[in-house]
């Protein structure tokens, strides 16, 4: 089963000095080796945004080129807007990208690997599933 990797996980692995043994980074490594890690175009954009150094930008861009973006469809965007409206009515906040991730997860039955606690809130109102790191 393919797993959508959220921005925060990619960022932990690619943009920060991380501590060895982080279960989310280890899980990402395993999912990459298993050819199960999925990247979305909006997540790619988030990762590349705000990088001040051209060299760092180019290096990160090069790393991400190994991953093909999931092709998005009109139905993904429509469902994301529906999720946004539903969440707003229930007083739950989120970004457009987060709701798009939820829509893709729901439509394509792909769990999400994330450390973002907002997704636990989304899970209470949308049919999305979260992938947790395996224990080794």
NUMARLO-350604 format. One record per residue: residue number from 1; residue in one letter; x, y, z of N, C-alpha, C, O, CB in turn. Coordinates in nm, 4 decimals, padded with zeros to 6 digits, m for minus. Glycine has a CB too. Layout:
! NUMARLO-350604
ATOM  nr rest       nx       ny       nz      cax      cay      caz       cx       cy       cz       ox       oy       oz      cbx      cby      cbz
ATOM NUM    a        X        Y        Z        X        Y        Z        X        Y        Z        X        Y        Z        X        Y        Z
...
! end
This chain:
! NUMARLO-350604
ATOM  nr rest       nx       ny       nz      cax      cay      caz       cx       cy       cz       ox       oy       oz      cbx      cby      cbz
ATOM   1    x  00.0846 m00.1179  00.0000  00.0000  00.0000  00.0000  00.0897  00.1250  00.0000  00.1873  00.1333  00.0745 m00.0965 m00.0006  00.1232
ATOM   2    x  00.0542  00.2201 m00.0843  00.1274  00.3465 m00.0922  00.0896  00.4347  00.0270 m00.0221  00.4272  00.0782  00.0974  00.4196 m00.2265
ATOM   3    x  00.1845  00.5184  00.0705  00.1647  00.6057  00.1861  00.1967  00.7494  00.1450  00.3025  00.7759  00.0879  00.2540  00.5608  00.3069
ATOM   4    x  00.1055  00.8416  00.1739  00.1305  00.9840  00.1486  00.2207  01.0360  00.2601  00.1898  01.0205  00.3782 m00.0041  01.0663  00.1413
ATOM   5    x  00.3307  01.0968  00.2222  00.4242  01.1518  00.3200  00.3972  01.3017  00.3314  00.4084  01.3750  00.2332  00.5738  01.1236  00.2790
ATOM   6    x  00.3618  01.3465  00.4508  00.3297  01.4873  00.4754  00.4578  01.5718  00.4778  00.5681  01.5208  00.4974  00.2522  01.5028  00.6090
ATOM   7    x  00.4395  01.7000  00.4575  00.5499  01.7960  00.4534  00.6400  01.7865  00.5752  00.7623  01.7910  00.5622  00.4959  01.9362  00.4418
ATOM   8    x  00.5813  01.7734  00.6927  00.6602  01.7729  00.8163  00.7590  01.6561  00.8205  00.8674  01.6696  00.8773  00.5676  01.7664  00.9377
ATOM   9    x  00.7240  01.5442  00.7623  00.8131  01.4276  00.7620  00.9280  01.4497  00.6645  01.0439  01.4259  00.6983  00.7353  01.2991  00.7250
ATOM  10    x  00.8959  01.4953  00.5428  01.0020  01.5268  00.4455  01.0967  01.6306  00.5044  01.2186  01.6200  00.4910  00.9413  01.5786  00.3116
ATOM  11    x  01.0395  01.7300  00.5691  01.1203  01.8373  00.6265  01.2143  01.7845  00.7342  01.3315  01.8219  00.7394  01.0303  01.9461  00.6845
ATOM  12    x  01.1618  01.6971  00.8201  01.2463  01.6352  00.9228  01.3655  01.5640  00.8597  01.4783  01.5741  00.9080  01.1646  01.5362  01.0073
ATOM  13    x  01.3389  01.4929  00.7524  01.4422  01.4107  00.6903  01.5383  01.4893  00.6024  01.6564  01.4555  00.5946  01.3784  01.3035  00.6092
ATOM  14    x  01.4892  01.5942  00.5357  01.5695  01.6608  00.4332  01.6165  01.8015  00.4663  01.7142  01.8485  00.4081  01.4930  01.6662  00.3096
ATOM  15    x  01.5499  01.8694  00.5577  01.5828  02.0096  00.5802  01.6383  02.0391  00.7187  01.6806  02.1517  00.7446  01.4621  02.0925  00.5578
ATOM  16    x  01.6393  01.9436  00.8061  01.6819  01.9695  00.9436  01.7910  01.8742  00.9856  01.8065  01.7655  00.9298  01.5643  01.9586  01.0390
ATOM  17    x  01.8671  01.9175  01.0859  01.9620  01.8257  01.1495  01.8801  01.7401  01.2445  01.8227  01.7907  01.3409  02.0793  01.9028  01.2254
ATOM  18    x  01.8748  01.6125  01.2176  01.7883  01.5249  01.2962  01.8698  01.4294  01.3816  01.9869  01.4019  01.3556  01.6949  01.4464  01.2049
ATOM  19    x  01.8040  01.3816  01.4822  01.8661  01.2856  01.5726  01.8489  01.1465  01.5128  01.7416  01.1127  01.4627  01.8040  01.2938  01.7161
ATOM  20    x  01.9540  01.0667  01.5182  01.9450  00.9283  01.4721  01.8376  00.8558  01.5516  01.8173  00.8832  01.6699  02.0815  00.8558  01.4856
ATOM  21    x  01.7708  00.7653  01.4871  01.6716  00.6847  01.5564  01.5328  00.7455  01.5618  01.4450  00.6910  01.6287  01.7175  00.6590  01.6933
ATOM  22    x  01.5102  00.8573  01.4933  01.3761  00.9139  01.4898  01.2857  00.8154  01.4152  01.3123  00.7842  01.2991  01.3755  01.0559  01.4212
ATOM  23    x  01.1787  00.7653  01.4798  01.0967  00.6612  01.4165  01.0295  00.7063  01.2866  01.0061  00.6245  01.1977  00.9911  00.6149  01.5131
ATOM  24    x  00.9986  00.8345  01.2752  00.9350  00.8840  01.1528  01.0331  00.8881  01.0371  00.9966  00.8583  00.9234  00.8763  01.0227  01.1757
ATOM  25    x  01.1566  00.9246  01.0651  01.2581  00.9258  00.9597  01.2932  00.7827  00.9192  01.3112  00.7534  00.8010  01.3850  01.0015  01.0067
ATOM  26    x  01.3025  00.6952  01.0169  01.3292  00.5549  00.9859  01.2154  00.4964  00.9011  01.2403  00.4221  00.8062  01.3472  00.4731  01.1162
ATOM  27    x  01.0926  00.5297  00.9354  00.9782  00.4804  00.8583  00.9818  00.5359  00.7162  00.9550  00.4631  00.6206  00.8455  00.5187  00.9273
ATOM  28    x  01.0147  00.6641  00.7017  01.0265  00.7226  00.5683  01.1319  00.6482  00.4871  01.1087  00.6145  00.3710  01.0617  00.8725  00.5774
ATOM  29    x  01.2471  00.6225  00.5474  01.3524  00.5483  00.4771  01.3016  00.4118  00.4298  01.3254  00.3713  00.3160  01.4752  00.5300  00.5684
ATOM  30    x  01.2319  00.3427  00.5185  01.1785  00.2112  00.4830  01.0743  00.2203  00.3717  01.0736  00.1382  00.2800  01.1173  00.1447  00.6056
ATOM  31    x  00.9873  00.3194  00.3800  00.8844  00.3356  00.2764  00.9473  00.3698  00.1414  00.8994  00.3255  00.0371  00.7840  00.4453  00.3169
ATOM  32    x  01.0542  00.4483  00.1439  01.1249  00.4799  00.0196  01.1867  00.3530 m00.0382  01.1736  00.3269 m00.1577  01.2341  00.5874  00.0439
ATOM  33    x  01.2539  00.2741  00.0453  01.3149  00.1491 m00.0001  01.2106  00.0523 m00.0552  01.2383 m00.0231 m00.1485  01.3914  00.0832  00.1143
ATOM  34    x  01.0916  00.0546  00.0022  00.9829 m00.0339 m00.0406  00.9042  00.0239 m00.1597  00.8094 m00.0380 m00.2080  00.8879 m00.0596  00.0767
ATOM  35    x  00.9445  00.1418 m00.2057  00.8785  00.2153 m00.3149  00.7309  00.2391 m00.2821  00.6427  00.2189 m00.3655  00.8916  00.1377 m00.4486
ATOM  36    x  00.7071  00.2826 m00.1586  00.5707  00.3090 m00.1109  00.5490  00.4553 m00.0757  00.4347  00.4969 m00.0566  00.5402  00.2229  00.0102
ATOM  37    x  00.6552  00.5346 m00.0665  00.6437  00.6760 m00.0282  00.5875  00.7566 m00.1450  00.6376  00.7478 m00.2571  00.7818  00.7331  00.0159
ATOM  38    x  00.4837  00.8350 m00.1181  00.4183  00.9153 m00.2202  00.4330  01.0640 m00.1901  00.4202  01.1073 m00.0756  00.2707  00.8778 m00.2311
ATOM  39    x  00.4599  01.1408 m00.2944  00.4763  01.2862 m00.2830  00.3667  01.3543 m00.3629  00.3319  01.3097 m00.4723  00.6172  01.3315 m00.3328
ATOM  40    x  00.3126  01.4615 m00.3089  00.2143  01.5441 m00.3786  00.2809  01.6737 m00.4220  00.3682  01.7253 m00.3523  00.0906  01.5728 m00.2884
ATOM  41    x  00.2401  01.7266 m00.5369  00.2952  01.8526 m00.5867  00.2876  01.9663 m00.4851  00.3859  02.0383 m00.4671  00.2230  01.8930 m00.7119
ATOM  42    x  00.1726  01.9844 m00.4178  00.1648  02.0922 m00.3182  00.2623  02.0727 m00.2012  00.3091  02.1705 m00.1429  00.0229  02.1022 m00.2646
ATOM  43    x  00.2927  01.9484 m00.1672  00.3904  01.9218 m00.0608  00.5301  01.9549 m00.1119  00.6112  02.0123 m00.0392  00.3830  01.7729 m00.0132
ATOM  44    x  00.5582  01.9187 m00.2369  00.6863  01.9563 m00.2981  00.7050  02.1090 m00.2914  00.8118  02.1585 m00.2554  00.6930  01.9067 m00.4463
ATOM  45    x  00.5986  02.1814 m00.3270  00.6049  02.3277 m00.3245  00.6314  02.3791 m00.1831  00.7145  02.4679 m00.1641  00.4743  02.3878 m00.3788
ATOM  46    x  00.5616  02.3240 m00.0841  00.5840  02.3660  00.0545  00.7285  02.3425  00.0968  00.7892  02.4273  00.1623  00.4892  02.2913  00.1487
ATOM  47    x  00.7830  02.2281  00.0595  00.9205  02.1950  00.0980  01.0221  02.2904  00.0360  01.1204  02.3278  00.1000  00.9531  02.0521  00.0575
ATOM  48    x  00.9980  02.3289 m00.0872  01.0934  02.4146 m00.1582  01.0740  02.5628 m00.1280  01.1613  02.6441 m00.1585  01.0817  02.3920 m00.3069
ATOM  49    x  00.9622  02.5979 m00.0694  00.9336  02.7384 m00.0386  01.0100  02.7850  00.0839  01.0249  02.7110  00.1812  00.7840  02.7589 m00.0170
ATOM  50    x  01.0578  02.9070  00.0785  01.1225  02.9686  00.1938  01.2693  02.9346  00.2114  01.3289  02.9707  00.3129  01.0507  02.9298  00.3153
ATOM  51    x  01.3279  02.8672  00.1164  01.4704  02.8355  00.1264  01.5486  02.9541  00.0713  01.5323  02.9923 m00.0446  01.5058  02.7030  00.0490
ATOM  52    x  01.6331  03.0115  00.1553  01.7038  03.1347  00.1179  01.8208  03.1108  00.0240  01.8474  03.1927 m00.0640  01.7533  03.2043  00.2412
ATOM  53    x  01.8902  03.0010  00.0415  02.0100  02.9721 m00.0365  01.9734  02.8975 m00.1649  01.9030  02.7967 m00.1615  02.1100  02.8898  00.0468
ATOM  54    x  02.0218  02.9480 m00.2768  01.9999  02.8820 m00.4059  02.0610  02.7417 m00.4050  02.0039  02.6483 m00.4611  02.0602  02.9662 m00.5212
ATOM  55    x  02.1767  02.7277 m00.3412  02.2430  02.5974 m00.3347  02.1572  02.4974 m00.2574  02.1393  02.3839 m00.3015  02.3819  02.6106 m00.2690
ATOM  56    x  02.1042  02.5389 m00.1426  02.0177  02.4499 m00.0637  01.8909  02.4151 m00.1421  01.8456  02.3007 m00.1410  01.9805  02.5159  00.0717
ATOM  57    x  01.8344  02.5152 m00.2098  01.7146  02.4937 m00.2906  01.7424  02.3886 m00.3974  01.6660  02.2935 m00.4137  01.6674  02.6261 m00.3556
ATOM  58    x  01.8531  02.4066 m00.4703  01.8879  02.3137 m00.5784  01.9147  02.1723 m00.5261  01.8770  02.0741 m00.5902  02.0107  02.3649 m00.6540
ATOM  59    x  01.9791  02.1622 m00.4107  02.0075  02.0313 m00.3511  01.8781  01.9608 m00.3121  01.8598  01.8428 m00.3421  02.0988  02.0464 m00.2279
ATOM  60    x  01.7881  02.0331 m00.2452  01.6605  01.9747 m00.2047  01.5779  01.9367 m00.3275  01.5181  01.8292 m00.3318  01.5819  02.0727 m00.1155
ATOM  61    x  01.5750  02.0245 m00.4261  01.5020  01.9967 m00.5497  01.5548  01.8688 m00.6148  01.4768  01.7863 m00.6622  01.5137  02.1158 m00.6477
ATOM  62    x  01.6854  01.8528 m00.6170  01.7475  01.7335 m00.6743  01.7061  01.6067 m00.5992  01.6755  01.5047 m00.6609  01.8998  01.7478 m00.6728
ATOM  63    x  01.7054  01.6138 m00.4651  01.6623  01.4985 m00.3840  01.5176  01.4601 m00.4154  01.4846  01.3419 m00.4258  01.6769  01.5301 m00.2335
ATOM  64    x  01.4325  01.5607 m00.4302  01.2899  01.5352 m00.4516  01.2586  01.4881 m00.5927  01.1524  01.4305 m00.6165  01.2107  01.6595 m00.4218
ATOM  65    x  01.3501  01.5119 m00.6871  01.3262  01.4698 m00.8252  01.3130  01.3187 m00.8388  01.2605  01.2702 m00.9390  01.4379  01.5189 m00.9141
ATOM  66    x  01.3593  01.2449 m00.7410  01.3469  01.0982 m00.7438  01.2016  01.0531 m00.7258  01.1694  00.9368 m00.7502  01.4345  01.0355 m00.6342
ATOM  67    x  01.1152  01.1436 m00.6839  00.9766  01.1092 m00.6548  00.8826  01.1756 m00.7547  00.8886  01.2965 m00.7770  00.9399  01.1503 m00.5117
ATOM  68    x  00.7965  01.0948 m00.8138  00.6953  01.1458 m00.9057  00.5745  01.1896 m00.8237  00.5313  01.1187 m00.7328  00.6553  01.0380 m01.0124
ATOM  69    x  00.5208  01.3055 m00.8559  00.4013  01.3532 m00.7861  00.2806  01.2675 m00.8249  00.2676  01.2240 m00.9393  00.3746  01.5027 m00.8187
ATOM  70    x  00.1938  01.2445 m00.7283  00.0658  01.1805 m00.7579 m00.0113  01.2764 m00.8479 m00.0204  01.3960 m00.8200 m00.0154  01.1461 m00.6256
ATOM  71    x m00.0660  01.2231 m00.9550 m00.1438  01.3072 m01.0462 m00.2776  01.3411 m00.9805 m00.3540  01.2523 m00.9426 m00.1659  01.2356 m01.1838
ATOM  72    x m00.3039  01.4692 m00.9681 m00.4267  01.5139 m00.9033 m00.5375  01.5328 m01.0054 m00.5124  01.5655 m01.1214 m00.4028  01.6442 m00.8266
ATOM  73    x m00.6589  01.5117 m00.9607 m00.7760  01.5220 m01.0472 m00.8707  01.6284 m00.9922 m00.8612  01.6670 m00.8757 m00.8482  01.3850 m01.0591
ATOM  74    x m00.9600  01.6741 m01.0755 m01.0596  01.7736 m01.0346 m01.1349  01.7259 m00.9111 m01.1636  01.8058 m00.8219 m01.1584  01.8020 m01.1495
ATOM  75    x m01.1671  01.5975 m00.9044 m01.2412  01.5431 m00.7897 m01.1637  01.5585 m00.6591 m01.2234  01.5738 m00.5526 m01.2735  01.3957 m00.8131
ATOM  76    x m01.0309  01.5546 m00.6675 m00.9489  01.5741 m00.5468 m00.9684  01.7149 m00.4912 m00.9861  01.7337 m00.3708 m00.7990  01.5493 m00.5778
ATOM  77    x m00.9648  01.8123 m00.5802 m00.9808  01.9516 m00.5374 m01.1225  01.9789 m00.4876 m01.1413  02.0521 m00.3905 m00.9469  02.0466 m00.6526
ATOM  78    x m01.2217  01.9203 m00.5537 m01.3603  01.9390 m00.5109 m01.3840  01.8785 m00.3734 m01.4496  01.9395 m00.2890 m01.4562  01.8772 m00.6125
ATOM  79    x m01.3310  01.7590 m00.3507 m01.3465  01.6956 m00.2203 m01.2704  01.7734 m00.1133 m01.3178  01.7856 m00.0004 m01.2978  01.5502 m00.2250
ATOM  80    x m01.1537  01.8258 m00.1476 m01.0768  01.9070 m00.0522 m01.1574  02.0306 m00.0103 m01.1578  02.0673  00.1072 m00.9408  01.9499 m00.1141
ATOM  81    x m01.2248  02.0940 m00.1050 m01.3076  02.2110 m00.0733 m01.4262  02.1699  00.0144 m01.4636  02.2417  00.1071 m01.3579  02.2794 m00.2035
ATOM  82    x m01.4840  02.0552 m00.0153 m01.5939  02.0039  00.0669 m01.5461  01.9779  00.2097 m01.6145  02.0124  00.3060 m01.6519  01.8745  00.0054
ATOM  83    x m01.4285  01.9169  00.2226 m01.3711  01.8913  00.3547 m01.3434  02.0218  00.4290 m01.3697  02.0323  00.5488 m01.2419  01.8097  00.3417
ATOM  84    x m01.2910  02.1202  00.3584 m01.2661  02.2514  00.4197 m01.3966  02.3060  00.4774 m01.4007  02.3486  00.5928 m01.2061  02.3513  00.3158
ATOM  85    x m01.5019  02.3047  00.3981 m01.6309  02.3593  00.4424 m01.6876  02.2812  00.5609 m01.7391  02.3406  00.6556 m01.7314  02.3581  00.3267
ATOM  86    x m01.6783  02.1504  00.5557 m01.7274  02.0658  00.6656 m01.6501  02.0945  00.7942 m01.7094  02.1110  00.9009 m01.7152  01.9158  00.6287
ATOM  87    x m01.5186  02.1003  00.7831 m01.4358  02.1255  00.9012 m01.4646  02.2628  00.9597 m01.4741  02.2789  01.0814 m01.2873  02.1135  00.8661
ATOM  88    x m01.4782  02.3600  00.8735 m01.5050  02.4965  00.9202 m01.6360  02.5028  00.9994 m01.6435  02.5694  01.1027 m01.5108  02.5939  00.8006
ATOM  89    x m01.7385  02.4335  00.9506 m01.8674  02.4296  01.0210 m01.8538  02.3678  01.1594 m01.9284  02.4018  01.2511 m01.9702  02.3513  00.9393
ATOM  90    x m01.7576  02.2764  01.1739 m01.7357  02.2097  01.3022 m01.6294  02.2805  01.3865 m01.5922  02.2324  01.4935 m01.6950  02.0649  01.2792
ATOM  91    x m01.5809  02.3948  01.3378 m01.4822  02.4723  01.4123 m01.3414  02.4164  01.4058 m01.2581  02.4489  01.4904 m01.5237  02.4816  01.5540
ATOM  92    x m01.3133  02.3329  01.3070 m01.1800  02.2738  01.2908 m01.1073  02.3468  01.1794 m01.1576  02.3579  01.0676 m01.1889  02.1210  01.2601
ATOM  93    x m00.9888  02.3963  01.2108 m00.9080  02.4725  01.1158 m00.8074  02.3822  01.0464 m00.7666  02.2793  01.1002 m00.8358  02.5876  01.1864
ATOM  94    x m00.7679  02.4223  00.9260 m00.6640  02.3516  00.8527 m00.6258  02.4302  00.7294 m00.6950  02.5241  00.6898 m00.7100  02.2106  00.8144
ATOM  95    x m00.5158  02.3914  00.6694 m00.4707  02.4593  00.5480 m00.5334  02.3923  00.4255 m00.5813  02.2791  00.4325 m00.3153  02.4575  00.5381
ATOM  96    x m00.5320  02.4641  00.3141 m00.5826  02.4058  00.1896 m00.5050  02.2797  00.1538 m00.5630  02.1816  00.1071 m00.5739  02.5076  00.0747
ATOM  97    x m00.3737  02.2825  00.1758 m00.2920  02.1646  00.1462 m00.3328  02.0475  00.2343 m00.3409  01.9343  00.1867 m00.1429  02.1957  00.1656
ATOM  98    x m00.3586  02.0731  00.3618 m00.4011  01.9654  00.4522 m00.5311  01.9013  00.4054 m00.5450  01.7790  00.4085 m00.4181  02.0189  00.5944
ATOM  99    x m00.6257  01.9831  00.3623 m00.7529  01.9280  00.3159 m00.7360  01.8536  00.1841 m00.8066  01.7560  00.1584 m00.8565  02.0393  00.3003
ATOM 100    x m00.6434  01.8987  00.1007 m00.6140  01.8265 m00.0229 m00.5512  01.6906  00.0082 m00.5843  01.5906 m00.0555 m00.5203  01.9095 m00.1130
ATOM 101    x m00.4621  01.6874  00.1047 m00.4024  01.5603  00.1482 m00.5121  01.4660  00.1984 m00.5128  01.3476  00.1645 m00.2960  01.5844  00.2598
ATOM 102    x m00.6035  01.5179  00.2781 m00.7146  01.4351  00.3288 m00.8008  01.3818  00.2145 m00.8407  01.2654  00.2154 m00.8019  01.5163  00.4264
ATOM 103    x m00.8292  01.4668  00.1167 m00.9123  01.4249  00.0037 m00.8449  01.3128 m00.0746 m00.9096  01.2147 m00.1113 m00.9414  01.5439 m00.0889
ATOM 104    x m00.7166  01.3270 m00.0999 m00.6431  01.2247 m00.1749 m00.6347  01.0953 m00.0934 m00.6517  00.9859 m00.1471 m00.5008  01.2749 m00.2111
ATOM 105    x m00.6087  01.1092  00.0347 m00.6033  00.9927  00.1228 m00.7358  00.9178  00.1200 m00.7385  00.7952  00.1092 m00.5689  01.0349  00.2667
ATOM 106    x m00.8431  00.9906  00.1296 m00.9762  00.9311  00.1326 m01.0132  00.8678 m00.0011 m01.0567  00.7528 m00.0054 m01.0791  01.0358  00.1703
ATOM 107    x m00.9963  00.9417 m00.1094 m01.0357  00.8915 m00.2420 m00.9521  00.7724 m00.2861 m01.0034  00.6798 m00.3489 m01.0240  01.0021 m00.3453
ATOM 108    x m00.8240  00.7747 m00.2533 m00.7339  00.6706 m00.3047 m00.6969  00.5662 m00.1998 m00.6164  00.4761 m00.2237 m00.6079  00.7341 m00.3583
ATOM 109    x m00.7582  00.5815 m00.0834 m00.7358  00.4856  00.0261 m00.5869  00.4708  00.0585 m00.5345  00.3600  00.0704 m00.7950  00.3483 m00.0104
ATOM 110    x m00.5207  00.5861  00.0723 m00.3787  00.5904  00.1073 m00.3638  00.6552  00.2441 m00.4062  00.7694  00.2624 m00.2962  00.6681 m00.0002
ATOM 111    x m00.3053  00.5860  00.3401 m00.2792  00.6472  00.4701 m00.1760  00.7608  00.4580 m00.1045  00.7723  00.3585 m00.2297  00.5405  00.5699
ATOM 112    x m00.1713  00.8423  00.5611 m00.0820  00.9584  00.5665  00.0187  00.9382  00.6792 m00.0184  00.9034  00.7914 m00.1627  01.0907  00.5873
ATOM 113    x  00.1467  00.9603  00.6484  00.2500  00.9605  00.7520  00.2760  01.1061  00.7871  00.3216  01.1841  00.7035  00.3826  00.8872  00.7043
ATOM 114    x  00.2465  01.1417  00.9110  00.2589  01.2803  00.9548  00.2826  01.2869  01.1052  00.2495  01.1939  01.1789  00.1332  01.3602  00.9171
ATOM 115    x  00.3402  01.3975  01.1492  00.3478  01.4274  01.2920  00.2531  01.5423  01.3269  00.2456  01.5843  01.4424  00.4929  01.4628  01.3326
ATOM 116    x  00.1822  01.5917  01.2284  00.0905  01.7052  01.2443 m00.0356  01.6583  01.3161 m00.1111  01.5768  01.2630  00.0548  01.7682  01.1060
ATOM 117    x m00.0580  01.7093  01.4354 m00.1714  01.6685  01.5189 m00.3065  01.7080  01.4587 m00.4093  01.6519  01.4966 m00.1578  01.7295  01.6571
ATOM 118    x m00.3074  01.8037  01.3655 m00.4333  01.8430  01.3015 m00.4999  01.7239  01.2319 m00.6226  01.7165  01.2238 m00.4083  01.9559  01.2002
ATOM 119    x m00.4188  01.6318  01.1823 m00.4756  01.5191  01.1096 m00.5566  01.4266  01.2004 m00.6479  01.3588  01.1533 m00.3652  01.4408  01.0416
ATOM 120    x m00.5249  01.4229  01.3281 m00.6078  01.3462  01.4217 m00.7463  01.4103  01.4311 m00.8470  01.3399  01.4394 m00.5410  01.3391  01.5627
ATOM 121    x m00.7515  01.5428  01.4297 m00.8808  01.6129  01.4284 m00.9565  01.5841  01.2992 m01.0766  01.5574  01.3011 m00.8603  01.7650  01.4449
ATOM 122    x m00.8850  01.5899  01.1874 m00.9489  01.5633  01.0580 m01.0034  01.4212  01.0535 m01.1102  01.3958  00.9978 m00.8493  01.5857  00.9424
ATOM 123    x m00.9290  01.3302  01.1123 m00.9676  01.1894  01.1111 m01.1013  01.1681  01.1819 m01.1731  01.0726  01.1522 m00.8589  01.1041  01.1770
ATOM 124    x m01.1342  01.2566  01.2750 m01.2609  01.2423  01.3471 m01.3816  01.2793  01.2606 m01.4947  01.2454  01.2955 m01.2593  01.3289  01.4722
ATOM 125    x m01.3590  01.3487  01.1475 m01.4723  01.3872  01.0622 m01.4598  01.3408  00.9175 m01.5580  01.3455  00.8434 m01.4880  01.5358  01.0642
ATOM 126    x m01.3420  01.2964  00.8756 m01.3209  01.2504  00.7379 m01.2704  01.1063  00.7386 m01.2062  01.0633  00.8344 m01.2205  01.3427  00.6636
ATOM 127    x m01.2991  01.0322  00.6325 m01.2508  00.8924  00.6259 m01.1054  00.8839  00.5789 m01.0766  00.8330  00.4705 m01.3400  00.8100  00.5316
ATOM 128    x m01.0156  00.9341  00.6616 m00.8723  00.9260  00.6314 m00.8066  00.8367  00.7360 m00.8543  00.8246  00.8488 m00.8058  01.0685  00.6291
ATOM 129    x m00.6969  00.7752  00.6961 m00.6244  00.6942  00.7932 m00.4812  00.7449  00.8028 m00.4247  00.7980  00.7072 m00.6275  00.5439  00.7542
ATOM 130    x m00.4253  00.7267  00.9205 m00.2883  00.7698  00.9463 m00.1989  00.6469  00.9556 m00.2365  00.5439  01.0117 m00.2796  00.8548  01.0765
ATOM 131    x m00.0813  00.6607  00.8998  00.0184  00.5544  00.9052  00.1126  00.5863  01.0210  00.1638  00.6978  01.0307  00.0969  00.5412  00.7689
ATOM 132    x  00.1349  00.4914  01.1063  00.2263  00.5108  01.2187  00.3529  00.4315  01.1926  00.3486  00.3253  01.1306  00.1608  00.4678  01.3533
ATOM 133    x  00.4659  00.4830  01.2398  00.5916  00.4092  01.2204  00.5839  00.2707  01.2813  00.5277  00.2509  01.3891  00.7090  00.4859  01.2812
ATOM 134    x  00.6416  00.1751  01.2098  00.6486  00.0390  01.2606  00.7547  00.0308  01.3679  00.8510  00.1074  01.3680  00.6779 m00.0610  01.1476
ATOM 135    x  00.7364 m00.0621  01.4587  00.8375 m00.0852  01.5638  00.9308 m00.1953  01.5164  00.8879 m00.2967  01.4615  00.7707 m00.1239  01.7015
ATOM 136    x  01.0602 m00.1723  01.5393  01.1611 m00.2695  01.4933  01.2333 m00.3282  01.6110  01.3219 m00.4119  01.5936  01.2618 m00.2044  01.3972
! end
